[in-house]
Amino acid sequence: MRSGLDIKQYLSNGLQWQGTLNPDFRNVEDVVETIDFTYVPRALPDRRPFFTEGQDYFPSRRVFYSRLVKDVATGTKLFGKVERTRIGFLSVYESDSRLTLVSCLSYDLNKFWSARAEYAHRTRVGMSPAYRFSLSGYVLQGKDWRWIFGGDLIHAGAGGWSLSLRRSSQSFGRISFGFGFSELGNLKPSAGFAPEVNYREFFWNIGYDKRHEKGPILMWDCFVHSDERRFRGGQGKGQLLDESKGASVWVTGRAGWALGCYYSHYRRPPFRDRILSVSFSWNTFDRYRSGNASYSWGKRAGANYRFLTFDQSLRISEKWTLNIGYERLRHEHRTYQLVISGVYDLTPEKSLMFRWVKGSQPEFGAPQNLLPVDNFYLGFRQFSRKGMDVYLLLGDPNSRCTRFKLLVKFVQVF
């Protein structure tokens, strides 16, 4: 048996305070990562409630990546907005004696500009605390145009900076464009996500969109971009890290369908990737019946590449919803991933849910390694504003194989 305590308090000044002691996240469904090929680890969302609530008040992932915090023994957080100031503070003590401290302060200088300061450090990992300062805002030009500016400074054992400028319109039928520079040293953030460092980057993009008041076409847009990164230091100083160029066209119909086409050319020595992707969506204005299918083909990392995706949401009845996701990858190997999940609402407070994941799933932190998975679980949950929340799970939502075990969790709400 395992017991814990969660406390939440809304303060009169607009802030919210939370505390947790020995939390149990075993009933939380983790995200299922795509099996699509990638050169570097992906940043994935964290679905644990203690980290998701108020996440907009906390630092960017390069400074604080909450998925690095594993076994939480106790934690506290304070966040909210007081007049023109946004505050976020978090501390977590892990069962292996690691301490994570996070803070973020954002201030609205005026209606158009804001400044932000971020800090995060996780002890006993042999890396550096991260500091980040940023300024963002825009300047109006006429009635429709905006010049949008963003810039930041970061330090975590080494320094980095970025500047970006974009001109966009609040009306359709205008050409928008943007460009930016950045430089990143050998950052080693103890609590952040920085899969690639030591580079200089320059990017630009141009976009155009058009909206139609009549006819079957609601709107269409096109986008062209280029991004180049070169090593900043070391033996490879000045040499190419990677270069990405691409163009896309997207058409949305008034009936709720959308058709898109994207071509990309990606160079990462010694590889030259060329990918063409086509995507079609339907019922885009109905979240209970929306779906999407896409197919990509070309070359990636020196091998032939084919990638198929299919997603469909179904509203079988007023109480029964179903989601189906399917991916098939043909690259160095052939593999697939099937995810079927559903929820049946017994009452507004009680529901049954299930999820089945079959095929392959990337290894955490090493997505090139695809591991076999075949996991099914069944659950029951009861929510109550005042009373007792109940969770019953048959199986483990986040295991790679089906486990026949029973988890019973009671949460007393006061």
Secondary structure, DSSP 8 states (H G I E B T S, - for coil): ----EEEEEE-TTSEEEEEEES---TTS----------SS--------HHHHTTGGGS--TTT--GGG--SEEEEEEEEEEETTEEEEEEEEEETTS-EEEEEEEEEE-SSSEEEEEEEEEESSSS-B-EEEEEEEEEEEETTTEEEEEEEEEEESSSEEEEEEEEEEESSSS-EEEEEEEEEE----BSSS--SS-SEEEEEEEEEEEEE-SSSSEEEEEEEEEEEEEEE-SSTTTTSEEEEEEEEEEEEEETTS-EEEEEEEEEEETTEEEEEEEEEEEE-TT-TTT-EEEEEEEEEETTEEEEEEEEEEEEE-SSSEEEEEEEEEEESSSEEEEEEEEEEEESSSSEEEEEEEEEEEEEETTEEEEEEEEEEEEEEEEE--SSEEEEEEEES-TT-SB----EEEEEEEE-
